[in-house]
Amino acid sequence: MLSFRRGVVRVVVGAAVVTSASFGTGAVAGAAPLSSCGQARQEVAIRSSVPLLDWSENFGVDAQGALWVSRLMRGEVQRYDRDGRLTATVAVPSPGAVRLGPDGLLYVVTGNSWLAGSGGIVRFDPAAANPTPAVFASGFPHPNGAAFDADGNLYVTTGNGVHRLRRDGSEDMDWWAKVRVEGANGVAVSGDSVFVTANFAGENGPVGRVLRLSRTDPADATTVTDLTSFGSLPDFVDDLVIRGGALYVTTLAGHLVRVNPTTGAACTVVSTQSLTAVVADPADPSALLAGSEEGTVLRIRPIG
């Protein structure tokens, strides 16, 4: 366990604030309203018992294929089997991302709220009869997203940027010092690429931006795309996942968007309620699971 230094967080109110600043170089798509990707099927995978209180902030999958859903308002992470039945509950204050670590433990962001003051990462054995979270790292201002790379490093998005933790929980401070991202939210890693969604306007870009950082040199960053909705208004981007070489991004306006990480070309898979997180469905390789602010978890099958 260790503590992190805290930086200054600048908050911009209003989802339609845009600046003309760029973040690195690269193709930027999304200036025009997004076209449809084609047909897609969606159905309810897990119903919300109490709307909003069941807010499904994020989720992850354990080694047995069970789905763990972060219920932000309830302060707990819930386990569901392949049939969508609730099978376990673990108390975690203001939980965010849930990720399976290389050691088989589940790592859960905690303190994912501006009211929490400071948060961190806890971990527990999902196969235990009574999983007990233990602190892995602490001292984050408003942590949210998380992702592991192939070497077992854990990337965490927070109110003061993107942090990289080694397998022993220590932070790579040199890596963090090179990162220049405001409003980091979701994160996903593939090869040398660390993809990040970001929403706060400022010198590093507007609301609705998807960025690519380099694992080896995070100062080497490019804009993948700027997502829009309702005409040309920027859309608040939340979580993302990599599947089949494409990025799938959830948005506040209720879109699941597919993005080509090379060209930045984007299209809308489905338009529905406000979406929070997305993960590959452990029970169906053709489907994605998307969380919502209302609490319902949707199963979405992109076609084409």
ChimeraX attribute file (.defattr): number of C-alpha atoms within 10 A of each C-alpha:
attribute: neighborCount
match mode: 1-to-1
recipient: residues
	/A:1	14
	/A:2	12
	/A:3	14
	/A:4	15
	/A:5	9
	/A:6	14
	/A:7	11
	/A:8	9
	/A:9	15
	/A:10	13
	/A:11	13
	/A:12	15
	/A:13	9
	/A:14	11
	/A:15	17
	/A:16	17
	/A:17	15
	/A:18	17
	/A:19	13
	/A:20	11
	/A:21	12
	/A:22	15
	/A:23	20
	/A:24	15
	/A:25	11
	/A:26	17
	/A:27	14
	/A:28	18
	/A:29	20
	/A:30	22
	/A:31	15
	/A:32	14
	/A:33	17
	/A:34	21
	/A:35	12
	/A:36	15
	/A:37	16
	/A:38	12
	/A:39	12
	/A:40	15
	/A:41	12
	/A:42	16
	/A:43	11
	/A:44	14
	/A:45	19
	/A:46	18
	/A:47	14
	/A:48	18
	/A:49	11
	/A:50	11
	/A:51	13
	/A:52	17
	/A:53	16
	/A:54	23
	/A:55	23
	/A:56	29
	/A:57	31
	/A:58	31
	/A:59	27
	/A:60	25
	/A:61	21
	/A:62	20
	/A:63	14
	/A:64	10
	/A:65	14
	/A:66	20
	/A:67	27
	/A:68	28
	/A:69	28
	/A:70	34
	/A:71	27
	/A:72	26
	/A:73	17
	/A:74	18
	/A:75	19
	/A:76	21
	/A:77	27
	/A:78	20
	/A:79	22
	/A:80	18
	/A:81	16
	/A:82	14
	/A:83	10
	/A:84	15
	/A:85	12
	/A:86	15
	/A:87	12
	/A:88	15
	/A:89	17
	/A:90	18
	/A:91	16
	/A:92	23
	/A:93	21
	/A:94	27
	/A:95	32
	/A:96	33
	/A:97	28
	/A:98	29
	/A:99	24
	/A:100	20
	/A:101	19
	/A:102	14
	/A:103	9
	/A:104	14
	/A:105	17
	/A:106	23
	/A:107	27
	/A:108	31
	/A:109	31
	/A:110	29
	/A:111	27
	/A:112	26
	/A:113	19
	/A:114	13
	/A:115	9
	/A:116	14
	/A:117	12
	/A:118	17
	/A:119	25
	/A:120	27
	/A:121	28
	/A:122	22
	/A:123	21
	/A:124	20
	/A:125	18
	/A:126	24
	/A:127	13
	/A:128	8
	/A:129	8
	/A:130	12
	/A:131	16
	/A:132	14
	/A:133	18
	/A:134	13
	/A:135	16
	/A:136	20
	/A:137	21
	/A:138	20
	/A:139	18
	/A:140	28
	/A:141	26
	/A:142	26
	/A:143	33
	/A:144	32
	/A:145	30
	/A:146	27
	/A:147	25
	/A:148	24
	/A:149	19
	/A:150	11
	/A:151	9
	/A:152	15
	/A:153	20
	/A:154	21
	/A:155	22
	/A:156	26
	/A:157	29
	/A:158	26
	/A:159	23
	/A:160	23
	/A:161	25
	/A:162	29
	/A:163	21
	/A:164	23
	/A:165	20
	/A:166	14
	/A:167	16
	/A:168	11
	/A:169	18
	/A:170	16
	/A:171	20
	/A:172	13
	/A:173	13
	/A:174	11
	/A:175	17
	/A:176	17
	/A:177	13
	/A:178	14
	/A:179	19
	/A:180	18
	/A:181	26
	/A:182	26
	/A:183	27
	/A:184	27
	/A:185	27
	/A:186	30
	/A:187	28
	/A:188	22
	/A:189	22
	/A:190	15
	/A:191	9
	/A:192	15
	/A:193	19
	/A:194	22
	/A:195	27
	/A:196	27
	/A:197	30
	/A:198	28
	/A:199	28
	/A:200	26
	/A:201	25
	/A:202	20
	/A:203	14
	/A:204	20
	/A:205	24
	/A:206	29
	/A:207	28
	/A:208	28
	/A:209	30
	/A:210	31
	/A:211	25
	/A:212	25
	/A:213	23
	/A:214	17
	/A:215	20
	/A:216	11
	/A:217	14
	/A:218	20
	/A:219	16
	/A:220	16
	/A:221	22
	/A:222	19
	/A:223	24
	/A:224	29
	/A:225	26
	/A:226	28
	/A:227	30
	/A:228	24
	/A:229	20
	/A:230	11
	/A:231	10
	/A:232	14
	/A:233	18
	/A:234	24
	/A:235	24
	/A:236	25
	/A:237	32
	/A:238	29
	/A:239	29
	/A:240	29
	/A:241	22
	/A:242	20
	/A:243	13
	/A:244	6
	/A:245	11
	/A:246	14
	/A:247	19
	/A:248	27
	/A:249	28
	/A:250	29
	/A:251	26
	/A:252	20
	/A:253	18
	/A:254	20
	/A:255	24
	/A:256	30
	/A:257	23
	/A:258	25
	/A:259	25
	/A:260	16
	/A:261	22
	/A:262	12
	/A:263	13
	/A:264	20
	/A:265	17
	/A:266	26
	/A:267	20
	/A:268	21
	/A:269	24
	/A:270	22
	/A:271	14
	/A:272	14
	/A:273	18
	/A:274	20
	/A:275	30
	/A:276	29
	/A:277	30
	/A:278	29
	/A:279	22
	/A:280	20
	/A:281	22
	/A:282	20
	/A:283	14
	/A:284	12
	/A:285	10
	/A:286	13
	/A:287	20
	/A:288	22
	/A:289	23
	/A:290	30
	/A:291	28
	/A:292	27
	/A:293	23
	/A:294	21
	/A:295	27
	/A:296	23
	/A:297	26
	/A:298	22
	/A:299	23
	/A:300	23
	/A:301	20
	/A:302	18
	/A:303	12
	/A:304	8
